[in-house]
Amino acid sequence: MVILFDQYNLPNNIYETIFATEQQAVVAKLLIEDMKSQGGEIGKTEMSIFANKLHEGTLIDAPEHKGPAVLRGILKQKETTMSYNKRQFYDRILTPMKAMGMIDYDLYKKRYRISDSFNKALTKIGIMWSQEVRKKPL
């Protein structure tokens, strides 16, 4: 996944920086809030239940959101319905979040956990850029 951003117009919301569409940002936020409400970790079954709820469009508690007006408009109520295809959830939300280090998956325990690896990866990228800037020209 490639993150393209404008350093002068960074959104206040990390999800809008990472995901291409508003709906993807909302779904990612809902996932993280759901995981936080369960201690920052959920099992494979709970993840499947979450994906099924999204797919069926059943009621999901929406997190209070203080970000840009676009997301506030979507999540202005305490509870709202959200419909998102289950396969697209795994392909466009969960898999990229795992690949970027936002969520870790333990194969042995079959548990998903919110991770700090994303922060470490971005720090590493920043260091790589600093090293590139300091290199002498060829």
Secondary structure, 3 states (H helix, E strand, C coil): CCCCCCCCCCCCCHHHHHCCCHHHHHHHHHHHHHHHHCCCEEEHHHHHHHHHHHHHCCEEECCCCCCCHHHHHHCCCCEEECCCCHHHHHHHHHHHHHHHCCEEEECCCCEEEECCHHHHHHHHHHHHHHHHHHCCCC
